[in-house]
Amino acid sequence: MLTNKTVCALILLSFCQLAGAGAYEDMVAAVNEDKAPAINALLKRGIDPDTTDQEGNTLLMLAAAAGSSHAIAELLAARAKVNAQNQLGETALMLASINGHLEIARSLVLRGANVNQPGWTPLMYAATRDHVNIARLLISYGAKVDAAADNGYTALMMATRENKAGVVALLLANGADPNLTAQSGVSAKSIAQEKKNPEITQLLSKSAR
């Protein structure tokens, strides 16, 4: 049988949990709306900058995906982990890269975000959307143009598959190998032939090794 003291303790715990959940929801809203003062106030109230949602996305990842530059600055100042990964293995830099947020990507790289993590990389994410400036930024900070995901796909293969000629040209100019093959046996060249994209096919042909 529960004592009155135990019941009170359980009620207090439930109240604290509800209050914490409400504060987290307020923080997510502030991040999405890029409201620096609200974010700063919630951080001072004790919200952990590395708090995650059910998919493992940290507040920094949410800010990177949304393009919330002020939120990024506040969270980085609070020492949010720049290389944390969600359940899909994505980082804040990857989410900034695929969504085309150049200055956020730059801020993350300058704070030590990994441009060459194993598996899918920020460069591959940028390549799928033809974000040439972000791809150029990542390469300038040492991103390996021929890095391969677990299935053997490279950024060049991804850009070719998505018909992103701008990134294809950039990758080739930086030494990407069009002859590499994925586990399925496809290469950037064979993908271009299947897609019947004359511009990319020509780019790849000119870079034949």
N, C-alpha and C positions, 0 to 999 in steps of 0.2 A: 504494500500500500504506500502511495506517495505521500510524503509529508508536505506540510504547507510550504516549508522552505524549498523543497525540491520543485514543487509546482511553480513557485515564484521564479526560481532559477530558470526553468524551462520557458516560462513566459518571457523573461528578460532576454534569453537567447534567441527566441523566435523574433522578438522585436528588433534586436540588433541585426539579425539576418535580413529582415525585411528592409530595414533602414539602409543596410549595405547594398542590397539589390537596387533600391531606389537611387542611391548615389551613383552606382555603376551605370544605370540607365541614363541618369543626368549627364554623366561623363561621355557616354557614347553619343548622345545628342549634341553635346558641346563640341566633340571631335568632328562629327559630320557637318556641323554648322560652322566649324573653324573659329570658335569663340575662345580666344586666348584667355581673357580674364576669368571666365567660368572654369576653364580647364585648370588654370593656376590655383583657383580657390579650392577646387575639388582635390587637387593634389595635396594642398596644405591640410585638407581635412583627413588625409590619410589614404586616399585611393592609390592602390599600387599601380604604377604606370605599366606594369607587365601583366595586369589582369587580362584574362582571356575569355572569349565567348565559347559556346559549345563546340565550335569548329576549331578552336585553338588559336583564333586570331587575336593578337594583342592589340592594344589601343594604337600602338605605332603602326601596325599593319592596316588597321581601319583608316587611320589618317592618311597613310600612303596611297591606299586605294581611292580614297575620296578626293585626294589632291588638297588636303587641308594643311597648308604650309605653316600657319601659325601654330596649329596643334603639333605638328612635327617638331617645331622649335621648342615648345614647352615640354614635350615628352622627352626629347633628347637632353634638355637641361635637367630633367629629373632622372637622367641616366637609364632611360628605357633600353632594354637589350635589343641592339640593332640586328643581331643574327638569330633571334628566336624564329622558330618555324611553326606553322600551323599543322593541322592533321594531314594536309596535302604536301607538306614539305616546302611550302612557300614562305618566303621572307618578306619583310617590308620593302626591300629593294626590288624584289621580283614583282610585287604588286604595283609599285611606282612605275616600273619599267613597262609592264603590259598596258597600263592605263595612260602612259604618255606624259607623266609628270616629271619633266626634266630637272627642274631645280630641286625638287624633293629627292630625286635620285642622287643628285650631286651632294646634297646635304648628308644623305645616308652614307654615301661612299666616303666622304670626308671624315665621318665619324666611325669608320672602320667596317662598314657593311661589306660582306664577302662577295666579290664578283665572280669567284670561281668555286662555288660550293659543289659538292658531288651531285650527280643527277641533273635535273633540270636547272638551268642557270638563268640569271637575269637577262643575259644576252639573248637566249632563246626566246624568252618572253617578249623582249623588245622586237625581235625579228618577226614574230607572228603578226604584229600590228603595224609593221613598217615605220617604227619610231626610230628614224635614222639618227637623229641627234642624241638620243639616249644610247643607242648602240655605239655611236662614236665615243661618247663619254665613257662607257664601260670598257671599250677597247683601250682608250687612253690610260685607264687605270689598271690595265693588265689582264682584262678578260681574254681568255683563250678562245680564239675564233673556232677552233676545231674540237672543243670540248664536246663530249658525247653523253647523252642521257643513258639511262639503263638499257633502253631499247636500241641504242646506237645512233639515234637521231642527233644531228648537229644543228646549230643555228641556221646554217646555209640550207639544210634540208627543210627546216621549218619555214623559212622565208620563201623558198621555192614552192613548197606545198600551198602556201597561202597567197602566192602570186604577188609577193612584195619585192618588186624589182629594185627599189631604192636601197633596201638593206642587202639584197643579193650583191649589188654592185659594191657597196661598202665592204662587205665581208670578203669578197674576192680581192679587192684592192689591198686588204690587210692580210692576204695570204691564205684564205680559207681554201681547203682542198675539195674540189667538186667531184673527185673520184672516190671519196670515202663511202662505205656502204653501211647501212644499218643492219640489225639482226635479221630483218625480213629480206635483205638482199637489195633493197632499193638504194639509189644514190641520188644526189641532187640532180644529176643529168637525167636519170630515168624518170624522176618525178616531173621534171620540166617537160619531158616528152609526153608523158601521160596527160599533163595539164594543157598541153598544146599552147604554151605561152611563148610566142616567137621572140619577144624581147629578152626574157630570162634565158631561153635556150641559146640565143646569140651570145649573151654575156658569159654563160658557162662554157661555150665552145671556144671563145677567145681566151679563156683561162685554162684550156686543156693542158695537161702536164704530160 
